Amino acid sequence: MTVLTTGGVALPACQRWETDIVATIGGTPLVALDRLFPPERFRVHAKCERFNPGGSIKDRAAKSMIEHALRTGRLVPGMSTVVESSSGNLGIALAQLCNFYRLNLICVVDPRTTAQNMAIMRAYGARVEVVEQRDPATGEFLPVRLARVQSHLASIPDAYWPNQYANEHNARAHHATMREICEALPGGPDYLFLAAGTCGTLRGCAEYIRDHELATRVVAVDAAGSVIFGPPEPWERSHRRTIPGHGAAVSPPLLQPGLADRVMKVTDADCVRGCRRLLAEESILAGGSSGAVVAALDRAVSWLEPNVTCVALLPDGGDRYLDTIYSDPWVESRFPGLSPHDHDQERSEP
């Protein structure tokens, strides 16, 4: 196969008749959610990121961060070790990229990461480490995960931390995400609903909207108890997150003032309900943060203007949540009596 050399690093090239797996990242479909949100009121389209080869929107960020490090010589195939903290999807995306580019990977996770996600990472050749103790000060796992990352960086030669929470190339990956949306909906949607975690998706999409002077308003969907946009409100403080993919125990460095026009908080019960409604009405098996976005749209019905067009970014698929969100015994044990069609009594944020 022909190779292209960029920055002294040989990367596999794509020919017209053959494309490697990494080249298939992006270009995900935009589908109408007309059953869940009847178009007589407003239109909702879902950007289905599960169709990336690694199964989630994190493929975009992983590709952007890893390939930049390869181009600049920070990573060397066959020699370097990538070390990162992840709740699941980024770990899988990095595992796929590191396997492809012959890089070692250590992924630090916590007990909320499913056994299936860890198995997928290991199948790609990653070393997975689980931190069991919460940070005494915050009660969260993330600070402990990050401390483990720092320990590895100090002890492993040629170790590299992509740092998804601060890496500009995480955000830049999503200029393409928003560009794809605008190619499908010329002029862009009136509203973009997306889940906030590292804030890479939020920042990248918001930057594209700003740079192209679009009228799109961004609604960031955060988890109850998360501190991304400030200290939790009183109603959130008793809520402990168990569904990964959105929310954070620290405010990410990628966050900048004014990226989101509106922030909506959702609970784990909201996520479950949103996922199950999406499956029941649209036959889309989606992951937890996708359910969060659907739950936010459900509540936005009360304030969205008539005839607007919305895009919901659905970060991943639900096949990795079969033992949790789509397991009736699991849901019943955590949210007794929960029905995907009832209003959540736990939720009180406006």
Secondary structure, DSSP 8 states (H G I E B T S, - for coil): --EEEETTEEEE--BTTB--GGGGSS---EEE-TTTS-TTT-EEEEEEGGGSTTSBTHHHHHHHHHHHHHHTTSS-TTT-EEEEE-SSHHHHHHHHHHHHTT-EEEEEE-TTS-HHHHHHHHHTT-EEEE--S--TTTS-SHHHHHHHHHHHHHHSTTEE---TTT-HHHHHHHHHHHHHHHHHSTT--SEEEEE-SSSHHHHHHHHHHHHTT---EEEEEEETT--TTSS--GGGTT----S-SS--SS--TT--TTS-SEEEEE-HHHHHHHHHHHHHHH---B-HHHHHHHHHHHHHTTTS-TT-EEEEEE-BBSGGGTTTTT-HHHHHHHSTT--TTS--TT----
